[in-house]
Amino acid sequence: MSLLADRVVQLAYDPGISPKGGGLPGLSVLKNVVNSINLFGIIAVVGALAVSLAVWAWGHHTGGHQAEATGKKGATVAAGAALGLGAANGIVAFFSNLGSQVH
């Protein structure tokens, strides 16, 4: 019985680890790199959305149903990518806070 109790205590052990800013050198550089990648992604999505909308319009006006469908699909994917890029920080913060509540 003591072996089972020891096992439960080991499973419930809190190592006391939590995220802390400023612990490592180069953190500000890493944040700048990630911010730049996010900006690059947003700019790429603007280009993809413009191209997709142009293909959609071209397909609609020329009767090319496949091009129209492809343009719609591209516009939807670009809009979803913009949503994901814009919400990335909030999504990570939400799940990080949710995960910190697990005991």
C-alpha positions as CSV (number, residue, x, y, z in Angstrom):
1,M,0.0,0.0,0.0
2,S,2.9,2.3,0.7
3,L,4.2,1.8,-2.8
4,L,0.9,3.1,-4.3
5,A,0.9,6.1,-2.0
6,D,4.5,7.0,-3.0
7,R,3.5,6.7,-6.7
8,V,0.6,9.1,-6.2
9,V,2.8,11.6,-4.5
10,Q,5.3,11.4,-7.4
11,L,2.5,12.0,-9.9
12,A,1.3,15.0,-8.0
13,Y,4.7,16.6,-7.6
14,D,4.9,20.2,-8.7
15,P,8.4,21.0,-10.2
16,G,7.8,24.7,-9.8
17,I,8.6,25.6,-13.4
18,S,7.0,28.7,-15.0
19,P,7.8,31.0,-17.9
20,K,10.0,33.9,-16.9
21,G,11.1,36.7,-19.2
22,G,14.6,37.9,-19.3
23,G,16.2,34.7,-18.2
24,L,18.2,34.1,-21.3
25,P,20.3,36.5,-23.4
26,G,19.0,37.3,-26.8
27,L,15.3,37.1,-25.9
28,S,14.7,40.6,-27.4
29,V,16.4,39.5,-30.6
30,L,14.2,36.4,-30.7
31,K,11.1,38.5,-30.2
32,N,12.1,40.8,-33.0
33,V,12.7,37.8,-35.3
34,V,9.3,36.3,-34.6
35,N,7.6,39.7,-35.0
36,S,9.4,40.1,-38.4
37,I,8.3,36.6,-39.5
38,N,4.7,37.5,-38.5
39,L,4.9,40.8,-40.5
40,F,6.3,38.9,-43.5
41,G,3.5,36.4,-43.3
42,I,0.8,39.1,-43.1
43,I,2.4,40.9,-46.2
44,A,2.4,37.5,-48.1
45,V,-1.2,37.0,-47.2
46,V,-2.2,40.4,-48.5
47,G,-0.5,39.4,-51.8
48,A,-2.2,36.0,-51.9
49,L,-5.5,37.6,-51.2
50,A,-5.1,40.1,-54.0
51,V,-4.1,37.3,-56.5
52,S,-7.0,35.1,-55.3
53,L,-9.5,37.9,-55.7
54,A,-8.2,38.7,-59.2
55,V,-8.5,35.0,-60.2
56,W,-12.0,34.8,-58.8
57,A,-13.1,37.9,-60.7
58,W,-11.4,36.7,-63.9
59,G,-13.0,33.3,-63.6
60,H,-16.4,34.9,-63.0
61,H,-16.2,37.3,-66.0
62,T,-14.8,34.7,-68.4
63,G,-17.1,31.9,-67.4
64,G,-14.2,29.8,-66.1
65,H,-15.9,28.0,-63.3
66,Q,-12.7,26.2,-62.2
67,A,-10.8,29.5,-62.0
68,E,-13.6,31.1,-60.1
69,A,-13.7,28.2,-57.6
70,T,-9.9,28.3,-57.2
71,G,-10.1,32.1,-56.6
72,K,-12.8,31.6,-53.9
73,K,-10.8,28.9,-52.3
74,G,-7.6,31.0,-52.3
75,A,-9.5,34.0,-50.8
76,T,-10.9,31.8,-48.1
77,V,-7.5,30.3,-47.2
78,A,-5.9,33.8,-47.3
79,A,-8.6,35.2,-44.9
80,G,-8.0,32.2,-42.6
81,A,-4.3,32.7,-42.6
82,A,-4.7,36.4,-41.8
83,L,-7.0,35.5,-38.9
84,G,-4.5,33.0,-37.6
85,L,-1.5,35.4,-37.9
86,G,-3.4,38.2,-36.3
87,A,-4.6,36.0,-33.4
88,A,-1.5,33.9,-32.9
89,N,-0.3,35.8,-29.8
90,G,-3.7,35.7,-28.2
91,I,-4.2,32.0,-29.0
92,V,-0.9,31.1,-27.4
93,A,-1.6,33.3,-24.4
94,F,-5.0,31.8,-24.0
95,F,-3.8,28.2,-24.0
96,S,-0.7,29.0,-21.9
97,N,-3.0,30.5,-19.2
98,L,-5.4,27.5,-19.6
99,G,-2.5,25.1,-19.2
100,S,-1.2,26.9,-16.1
101,Q,-4.5,26.2,-14.4
102,V,-4.1,22.4,-14.7
103,H,-3.1,20.9,-11.3
